Amino acid sequence: MTTTTHETEIKADDRVPTIEIVREFDAEPERVFRAHVDPELYRRWVGPHSLTTRIIKWDARTGGEWAFANDRDGEEIAAFYGSFHEVRPDERVVWTFTYEGVPDGVALETLTFERLDGGRTRLRVLSLVADFESRDGILASGMDVGVREGYEKLDELLAKAG
């Protein structure tokens, strides 16, 4: 199976403190959704190539909670946690997302999984934070590398499981 390389769009709105990420995948929404809610799959693709992900807790249901850490050579580099506000199978996930290093910086993220022709999916992630300073700090943190490289790993995972 040949994997197509898709562009990852990361956009900031000038009017509201949001980050929007749009990415297409060569897999059905059910499979892309599962890769976001199954902790074993999620840990295999999220984040940059240079880090591994360790799931600390994961209860992917409406009202559940989650936490994971990123490690490099066995040393924890960053940790994140949040709550699953809504989990609507194969369509939508709404969760809070907090970097442990900035516990007041809670983002509310909505992930939607849009069915496209040819068994493909368009994933939209809309992240809303408290203010522009927080949003700009996230954008300046290098998060784009983790997002792009993570989605490359997800492409590989989906192609193998196809």
C-alpha positions, 0 to 999 in steps of 0.5 A, a space after each residue: 500500500 502506498 501512503 500519500 503525503 498530506 499537508 498539515 494546515 495549522 492556522 491561527 485566527 486573528 479575531 479569537 485565540 484559537 489554533 485550527 489544525 486540518 489534515 486528511 488521512 487515507 483511512 475511514 473516519 472509524 479508523 482515524 477516530 479509533 487511533 485517537 481514543 485507543 490508548 495503545 494506538 494513540 501512544 504509538 503516533 502522537 508527538 514528534 519522532 524523537 519522543 515516546 509517549 507513555 499513557 498514564 491514564 486513559 478513559 476515552 468516554 464522555 466524562 472520562 479523563 486522560 494523561 500522558 507523558 513524553 519521554 526521551 531516552 527514558 527521561 520525561 520531557 513533558 506531561 499532559 492531562 485533561 478530561 474527555 468532555 464528549 466522545 461521539 464514536 467515529 464523529 467527534 471528540 471534545 476534550 480539555 488539554 493541559 500541559 503540566 508545566 502551565 496548569 492554568 493554560 487549559 485548551 478546549 479542543 474539538 476534533 471532528 472526523 469528516 468522511 471523504 470520498 475514497 475511504 478518506 477522512 478530514 480531521 479538524 482540530 479546533 483548540 480554544 485557549 484563554 487569550 492570544 498570549 497563551 495561543 501565541 506561546 503554544 504556536 512558538 513552542 514547536 508544537 507544529 513539529 510534534 503535530 506534523 511528525 505525529 500525523 506522519 506516524 499516524 499515516 504509517 500506522 493506518 497504512 500498516 493496519 489497512 
